[in-house]
């Protein structure tokens, strides 16, 4: 049996080699990538030998144990269940490393460090495709020191994996918007698909992209009123953009955590209800369940008045829940010392939002950033329905903080370090 710490340190040195090769090719990233890697690695070392980091117990511990169980039970046959719809794709992924080497919690944490540092690099690349070198460097440094990105890159949770693959998908989205080449469509599809394996509702972003591109291509080609032969490829592509949306509304498939169009809340919905309800009643049920199930989570649940009772209340409470999702806990919500950490995280989100609003006109004029604004809005909207406490909202909003940082890039102050 290989020593667990040895495997963790082995992973550490392998990652050093990987990021050395990246910085050798992209020399401008050397300073912030090295900083990002060192900071995240230090947090893992602290958690491993000295203190217990926030979020390193609970779900993180469960995912690690599940990974060991998978490696023992399935071994090489893990591929037979790896795509099963559940919340343990991260455990299945880690179990592959446990199967090849041996169980090592530190190695699993170093995987998070790898994807976390990789996410910083990808956010830099996404900014580079949209803005300029100066703005991209600011994004790289800002992501390097963003507290929740550091924390979730140091524990065994899904969020940082989602940030990595979602950013990879969005890079190819913005390139496809400009170039309309099939290879980028394939890459972005892979990115959204893998990200959705970690958390199903992420696939909503892919559907939003398809709808967006459908109308962009129609407009760019004058709705194909004057058909040009060179545009035949785009004309053939258009129906495929709407196919996932049409098949969803026809009830051919469901989205994890959201369900099918016939069962919008979840697969558990019909087990708890004896009759079919209207769409707004299903939404109310989902919000009610998310909020009330959080009532014992150390005082972190949203106020009861944020739960709607009818369609009218859904309309005016939705912006309130979106604000709570992005910025809570507020000063009046703080009940425990741990809530203060979330409060400062919310302040950073407020700063990023303010920076985006300052530059809104320029963002809307650019088709690439207009798409990022659109996808960010729908992610926040959908997740605000399914999250009922600010402890969980801190984790879920982290999935999209990279998009927010990139959109805010031009208004982030340039310090000497950047």
WONOR-V640229 format. One line per field, one symbol per residue. psi: psi as a letter, one per 20 degrees, with the letter a starting at -180 (. if undefined). A space follows every 10 residues. Layout:
psi=???
This chain:
psi=pppghghghg hghghggghg hghhhmhiig ghgggggggh hhhggghhhg roqqjiacgg gghgghgggg hhghcijhhh jhjqoajkhh ggghhghhgg erpohhghhh ghgghghhhg ghhggghhhg crgghhhggg gghgjoghhg gijjrmrhgh gggghggggh ghghghhhhk qhhhggghgg ghgghhhhog ihihhggggg gghghggggh kkkkgnpphi jhghhhhghh highgghghi kirrppigar himhfriigi hipiqprrgh hggggggggh ghijhjmkki qqqhiioqia gghggiighg hhggghiqqr hiiphrhhhh ghghghhhhg gggghghhkg ghhhhphghh ghgghgghgg gghhhipjqi ghhgghhhhj hggggghigi ipqorhh.
